[in-house]
């Protein structure tokens, strides 16, 4: 498929999904979201891709919603607004439940919907100069969809602080509250992300990465006892798969294993 706003490539089992609307600060609109859904599905089904990196061209990771797109929303009916909200929700949910690990490489500011996009990735590294924020309440809107994921990720207190004050925070503060994993000087961002992706490719079973990611998502929805029962079942299933047998055999025989 030909994309207008994204690009996709694979190198050494790492799939690179790139936001490619730099002239509009990678602002999101309905078509952009559709293309992202399609390209994430492509990467998920691509057998040559083991780990996905979400990155962006230009100085800004994503400035949130496109201005023309925001203007068009004013004439939407209630049902059209529900359908449009479901469109963005579908993208965030898709990334959250994707079978492959998604690493966000955040080279510039991530604001509103752009910050939400970064927030739902599994792992994230940002340049030290990046800024993060959810500015929705400043324009009379609410950060509804991302709030569901933020409560899980950083807890109620920090979520309220970010969403109610709409303040912009530094990459360092984003690390401190658990919004992202790490920040590094911009000149080594690509190398840092690539090193992480390569480490996952070479030191971890693809089946184990997928099962662990999806198990963590499931555990968020159930009680402690239900979670422990689920963990027991997942443990038993994992022990039966070929990757586990291969890994244990290599460990017992003190052999290196190349995943």
ABEGO torsion letter per residue (X at the ends): XBBAABBBBBBGGBBBBBBBBAAAGGBBBAAAAAAAAAAAAAAAABAABABBBBBBBEABABAEBBAAAAAAAAABBAAAAAAAAAAAAAAAAAAAABABBBBBBBABBBBEAAAAAAAABABBBBBAABBBBBAAAAAGBBBAAAAAAAAAAAEAAAAAAAAAAGBBBBAAAAAAAGABABBBBAAAAAAAAAAAAAAAAAABBAAAAAAAAAAAAAAAABBAAAAAAAAAAAAAAAAABAAAAAAAAAAAAGBBBBX
